[in-house]
Amino acid sequence: MTVAEKQPSVAAVAFKYGLIFGLMGIIFQTIIMIADLGDNRWLSSLGYIILIIGIVVAMKSYKEQNFGYMSYGQGLGIGTLLAAVFGFMSGLFTWVYTSFVDTGYMARMMEKQREQMVLQGLSDEQIDAGMAVAENFQGPLTMILGGTVLTLIVGFILSLIISAIMKNSRPEFE
């Protein structure tokens, strides 16, 4: 690699696309929350498609800036950092939305959860225990950290796969 072939920063690419796709995720999440469909796990999980697309686009951009090359480790770093940014933004948005915009949102979701547990035939004690656990995850710290950690884990796993597919290591002797 010559001086003119300076490698792009993994972190810069990850943060740039983490912010872009994090905003897209927030728009999607806003639609889900306004439509009161947060309890629809299938629909909510579609947000991970935004994460996958973000990881692929970020890796593709990195490769374009790096003369077509990206090692497996660089790809894994890009995807994992992007997922952390995406998850932090998502968790922060959830906390802000449920604390300041729609303060009754969490109560509605809790009621829907309770109804689901009743339909599953759980006892009153089991339902009460489940609701107590769910209430513990409604604080700002657990929403923000929980969103970040969960998305980070999922993003890391996705990045393991996507990096393996998209890597193009620079030849050792060029």
Order of alpha helices (4+ residues) and beta strands (2+ residues): alpha-alpha-alpha-alpha-alpha-alpha-alpha
